[in-house]
Amino acid sequence: MVKPNGKEKKLAFVEIDSQTCTGCDLCPKTCGPDAIIPLEGFTRT
């Protein structure tokens, strides 16, 4: 991936364990709301 500043950056992927997710909102605050795409059928409680 090439960032807007022209530098290349390797994409990183993480897995969020839905069983232990508390919905604290740290993930979107850290990565940005458009960086996280929920799986189909996943709803946060």
N, C-alpha and C positions, 0 to 999 in steps of 0.2 A: 504494500500500500504506500502511496506517496502522499504525504501530508501537504496541506496548503502552502507551507513554507518551502516545499521542494525536497525535504528530507524523506528518505525511505524509512518505514517502520514496519517490522514484522507484526502481523496480527496475532493477538493472543485470545484464546478462548478459555472460559472458565465454566464450571458447572455449579449451579446453586442447588443445594439439597433442599427440596421443597418441604421435607419433613422437619427440618430444623430452622427454616426461614421464619423469622419473627416479624417480617414486614417493617423493619427499622428504617428503611429508606436510605441506608448507607451506600448501597450499590449504585443507584442512579445518581446520588450526590457525588460519588467518586468518579464514575465513568461518564456521566451525562445521561439524560433520559432517553436519547435516541440511540445510545450504544447498547442498550439491553433489549432484546427481543424475547418476550415470553413464549414458551412452547404452546402449541395449540391445546386448548382444554385446561390450561393452568390458570387457577385463580388464587389470588393471595387472600388470606383470611386475617 
